């Protein structure tokens, strides 16, 4: 079961298979947050940047939850495969449990997401669809190692900044129920260009 209230999880080194660091310059399959949840996520990291004057903290464009990532997918087949997958999935909800902070060389702020049955079922179906089309799929997104999360922001922060950010986040409610309405193909995680969104069946 999910925790009864939101929390702040702070760890100074990667946990086993903990892939909270946002994959840059690869391809990914995800669900993009819709408003007002997108706005809430962007507001949360924006508050941190403004309150603590953190110019090195950069927010993620179009916050989303990644199901799988790979060096590349078959360009001639991935679009139609994801369109068919989305047509067979109904909208569902995910539940965030709180904010996590990975305080390493590159600090990452993320929303931890509960491994609920609807989310895990969608993840399995994405893997079934995408694995035959993937080149060098990332192990962190395999069924046994996947840690669902929504990256909020990343950047270089010193230890003092991390502690101040963690203290502030403890005062913020970050347990949200977010509707998932799409499957989105991201052809390059370092760019917002060319994302293909497929709406789930209604």
N, C-alpha and C positions, 0 to 999 in steps of 0.2 A: 504494500500500500504506500501511497505518497505520504510524505511528512505532513503533520497537521497544520503547519504554518511555513512561511517562507524562511529562508536561511541565507547566510553568506558562507560559502565554502572557499577557504583560502588555502592553497597549497603551493609550496615553493619549488616543487620539481614535478615532472609528469608522473601521474599514476600509471600503472600498467595499461597499455593500450589506450591511454587518455589522449585523444586527438582533438583537444579543444582549440589548438592553434589553427587558424583558418588556412585551408589549402590555397596557395597562391599560384596562378599560372597553369592550372590544370583544368579539366572539365569536371562537371558535377551534375547530379540530379537532386533536386531539392523541392521544397514547397515554400513559396514566398508569403510572408505575412501580409494580410490585408489591413487597411485602416479599420478601426482605430488602433489596432495592435502594432502596426508598423510605426505609427506616430508615437505610441507609448515607449517602444523600444528605443527609437531615435531620441526621444526626449530624455530618457534616463541617462544615456551616455552624454548627451548635450549638457545636461545639468552638471555632471561631473567635470566636464571640460571647462565650463564657465566658472563654477564655484571654486575649483582648485587650480585654475589657470594651468591647464595641462596641454600645451600646444602639441606635444608628441603623441597625444592620444587621438587616434583616427577612428571614426565610426564606420561600421560596415554599411555599404549602400544596399538598400532594399533588404533588411534583415530576413533571414530564412533559415530553415532547418535542412541540413544536407543528409540525404539517405545513402548516397554512394558518390565516390570520386575516383577518377582514373586519369591516366595520362591522355587518353583519347577514347572516343566511341566511334563505331562505324558511322561515318557521316551520311551514308546513303540509307541507313535503316533506323537510326536512333529516333528521329522525329516521329515517324509513323508508329514505331513501337511504343513510344511514350503516349502518343495520342490514343492508341488502343487501350493502354493501361489505364489512363485517366477516365476513359469512357466507361470502364468497368468498375471504377471506385466511386463510392458515395462520400460526400463530405463527412468529416469526423472532427473531433476535438482533441487537442493536446493540452496538457496541463504543465505549466512551469512550476518548479519547486523553490526557486530562489536564484540568487546570483552567485556564480563561481568566479574566482580570480586565480589564474595561473600566473604566479609571480616568478618569471624566469628572465632570460636575457631580453625577451619580448613579452611584456605583460599582456594577457588576454582576459577580457571581461566577457562573460557569457551567461545566458540563462540556462540553468539545468532543466531538462525536460523529463518528466515521468515516463517510464517505459510501460505505458498502458497498452491493453490488448489491441485496440484499433490502430495505434501507431505502429506496434510491432508487426501486425498483419500487413500494413501498407509497406513497411520496410522489406518484409519477405517478398512481397510481390514485385517491388522495384528490383531487388536483387535477381529474382527469377527472370525478369524481363531484360535487365541490363547486362548481366554477367556475360552472356554469349557475345555481346557487342563491344565489350570493354577490352582495352589494351592496358596492361599494368594497373589493374584495380588496386586501390589502397586497402591494405589489410585492416586498418582501423575501422572500416565501414562494413566488415564482415558481420554476419549475424551474431557470432559469439563475442565480438570485441567492440561493437558499436556502442558509443555513449551519446545518446541524442542530446543536442544542445543547440542554442541559437547564439551565435557570436554577436556581441554588441559592439566591441571596440578593441583595438590593439595598439600598442606603442611601447616605447621605452620609458619606464617609470622607476624612480629609485625606491628604496625600502620605505622611506618615510611617506612618500606619496601613496604607496600601496596600502599602508596602515590607515591613512586618512580616508582613502576611498572605501576601504572595508568598513570603517566605523560609520561613514555616512550611509552606506548601503544597508546597514543593519536597521536603519530607521525607515526604510522604504519597503512597502509591500510589493513583492514581486512574484506572487503566486497567481497566475492568470490562467483562464481557460480560453484557448485560442482556436477558432475554427480553421480547419485546413480545407481549402477550396480548389487547390491546383497542384499539378506536377509541373515543374519547370526545368528545362534543360539549360545549363549554363555552359556555353562553349569555351569560355575563358574566365576563370574566377578572378582575374586581375582587372576585369573590365565589366561595365554594365551593358555593353553593346551586344546585341544579337541574342539576348535571352529569349527562349521560346516557352511560352506559358500554355498549358493545356488544362482546361477547366474540368473538374471532376463532375461526374454525372449527377443530375438533380432529380 
